[in-house]
């Protein structure tokens, strides 16, 4: 049984690898079949995870106990998600679709709050703290780093952060000819920020390319090992 299962998975891996690599000759039905299968399997997996890890334990299972044996607060808390689900289903009807705007507005507002809080706590504050830590001489002494290197590294990071943020400063005043123009110092910082952004995007591209190349080598190696063992 184990041998047949390995054979099936190996053959499927070989076929899907060929289907994906067929894109090298252009868009074709074989490549589309592979993509459709991947998208369908992913959608099914996500739906299964949502059903068993979100809807069932957090909505369906607590409903009956909360309605019949829970307090008034628990009943209200369990009814609100059901009302939201009913409102969203009203998007099906053009006449009742405006009612769904209540739930959609709540979801958009809650999502925006989560994104802003995540960006503030997970990105901006750690970035500021990391920039400040580059000038911490005590940490540098503990790591046997001299003062010149600490100041040099900290300065580069500080300039990169400030100039990159300046690049996204879109405040401008109209000039005599009517064209908007930013302050000269902001323009200078934005130009330097573009250099840092270009370097960052280049590094990201190199990382993505290296990861894709590693995955491709691993796939070819696994196929060679499979046919060698077979």
Secondary structure, DSSP 8 states (H G I E B T S, - for coil): -HHHHHHHHHHHHHHHHHHHHGGGG-S-HHHHHHHHHHHHHHHHHHHHHHIIIIIIIIIIHHHHHHHHHS-HHHHHHHHHHHHHHHHHHGGGSTTTGGGHHHHHHHHHHHHHHHHHHHHIIIIIHHHHHHHHHTT-HHHHHHTT--HHHHHHHHHHHHHHHHHHHHHT----EE-TTS-EE--HHHHHHHHHHHHHHHHHHHHHHHHHHHHHHHHHHHHHHHHHHHHHH-
